[in-house]
């Protein structure tokens, strides 16, 4: 029976190690995901800024076309004025030129405003690109470092799993099932130390008769309170004192 308990204790230690290493891997994977999310956020922001710049350039091209059209209208009207013979026609063309010049002035003002917005946006894009380059580098390095640790942890897990498989083969399937059930129900601790008449798993007092039977070591006993498998660590002489 002592051998079975020793194997179960070793099995529990291995399972706890595997659980700890997997938890560490989960934290590292979450860290990698966070790095990638930060990078993706900057990439999305840059794409949005670049799309806005494309829209500004399209608007600027439309303004340039409209400005060119109005300037051509002015030149054409000024040329036509030289051939006008009546005062009425002269006044009409004059009004057209005045309106066109007003339109040109408005378009030029819009161009100036748009140029200012483009300049500000370009500064934002430049800063975003610089941030992206730095973040991409740190993400690559940070992810590589974390992946290396994850791989090392996986190696430890694989070694522990192989050792676990070997131990499981030495135990009966019914005992392994009972152990697994207790482990899952008791947060990874299927076995508990019995000390000074108490179960260290739940800190409850054990019945004296049960505690004394543990010294015989002929059977497997369970805590009546938490149902964990009891393991006596004290020497009989020490207990007698």
N, C-alpha and C positions, 0 to 999 in steps of 0.2 A: 504493500500500500504506500509505503514511503516513497518508492520509486515513482509511482503514479502521481503522487502529490508534487514531487520534485519536477516531474515532466510538465505538470499543469502550471506550476509556478514559472517554469522557464517559458512555457507557451504564452502565459499572460504577459511576461516581460517582453517577449518578442512582439506580441500583438500591440502592446503599448508603444513600443519603439516604432513599429510600422505606422500606427495612427499618428504619432508625433511627427514623423518624417512626412507623411502625407499632408498633415496640417501645414507644415513649413512650406511644402510645395504649393499648396493652395494660396498661401500668403504671397509667395514669389510670383505665381501666375497672375494673381490680382494686381501685383505691382507692375508686371509687364503690360497687362491690359490697361492700367491707368496711364502708363507712359504712352501707349499707342493711342489712347483716347485723347490725350493732350496734343499729340502730334496731329491727329485727325482734325481736332478742333481748329488748330492753326491753319492746316491745309484748307479746310472749309472756308475759313475767314479770308484767306488769300484768294481763293477761287471767287468768292463773292466780290471782293474788291476789284479783281481783274475783270469780272463781268460788268461791274459798274463803270470801269474805265473804258471798256468796249462800247458801252452805251453812250458815254460822254463823247467818245471819238466819232460815233455815228451822228450824234447831235451836232458836233462841231462841223462835220462834213456837210450836214444839211444847212447849217448857218452860212457856211462858206458859199454854198450853191445859191442860197437866197440872196446873200450880199452881192455876189457876182451878177445875179439877174437884175437887181435894183440898180447897180452901178451901170450896167449896160443900158437899162431904161433911161437913166439920166443922160448918158452920152448920146443916145439916140434922140432923145427929146431936145437936147441942146443943139444937135445938128439940124433937127427939123425947124427949130426956131429961126434959123437963118433964111428959111424959105417961106416963112409965114408973111402974109400980106395984110391981114386984118388984125385990128387990135383985139377983137374978141378971141380969135384963135391964139394970139400971143398970150393973152391972160390965161386961157385954158391950159396951154402947154406949161405956162409958168407954175400954175397950181399943181400940175402933174409932177413937175420937177421938185417943187417944195415938199410934196407928199413923199416922193421917192427919197429925197435927202433925209427926211424925218425917219423913214423906214431904215435907211442905211445907218443912221445914228443909233437907232434902237438895236439893230442887228450887231453893230460894233460893240455896243454896251453889253449885249448878251454874250458876245465872244469873250470880252474881258472877264466877265463873271465866270464863264465856263472855263477859261484858262486858269483862273484862280482855283476853281474847284478841282481841276485836273492836277494842278501842281500839289495841292494838299493831298489828294488821293494818291498821287505817285509817291509822296513821302511816306504815306501809310503803307503802301505796297512794298516800298524798299525796306521799311522797318520790319514788316511782316515776313519778307523773304529772308532777312538776316536772322530773325527769330526762328524761322522754320529750319534754316541751315544748322543753327546751333542745336535746336531741339532734336532734329533728325539724327545728328551725331550723338547726342547724349542718349537718345532713345536706343540707338543701335548698340552703343557700348553698354548701357544699363541692361538692356534685354539680354545681351550676350553674357554678361556677368551672372545675371539671374538664371539663365538657361544652364550655365555651367554648374551652378549650385544645385539646380533641379536635377541635373544629370547625376551629380554625385550622390544626392539624396536617393535617387532611383536605384543607384547601385547598392546603396545600403539596404533599401527596401527589398531588392531582388535577393540579396544575400540572406537577409532575415527570413524572407518568404521560403527560400529553399530549406533553411534550417527548420522553419515551422512545419513544412511538409514532412520532413523526416521525423519530427516529434509526433505529429498526428498519426503517422503510421504505427507508432508504438502504443497508441491508445485505442481503446474500443470506440467504435463509431457512436455508440450510445453515450459514452462519457464525453466525447467531443461535442456532441449535440447539446448535452446538458451544460457543458462549459460555455459553449457559444451563446446559448440562450441567456445564461446568467450574465455573461460579459455584455451582451447587448442591452439587457435590462438594468444593469448596474454601472453604466457609464465606463465600461472597459475594465471593471474589476470584478472578476468572477470569484477570486479567492481573497480571503481576508485572514490576517494574522489573529490568533487567539492569544491574549496576553493578560495576565493578572485577573483571570476570570471573566474577561470581556472580549467582545468581538471588535476589533479595531476598524472593521469596515463600516459599522453603524454605531459604534460606541455604546452598545447595549450590553447589559450584564447577561452572561450565559448561565443557564441552569447549572448548579454545582456538579450534578451527576454527569451531565454532558461534558463539562470541562474536564472532569477527572478521566472520562473515557478517552479523551484525546491523547492522554499519555500512553495508552496502550498501543495506539498506532495500528490497530488491526482492521479498522474500517474507515470509510470516508464519512465525515460528519458535516452537517450544514447548520449555519446559524438559524435558529428558529425565528429570528426577527427579520433579517434581510436575505435569508436563504443562500448566502454565499458559502462556498466551500471553506471550511476552517482549516487553518494550518498552524500548528503549535510550534512556536520558535523557542520557547523556554526549555531548559533542561529540567528533568524531573526533580533533581536535587534542589534547583533554584526555586521551583514551584513549591516544594515542601517547606522551605523556609518562609 
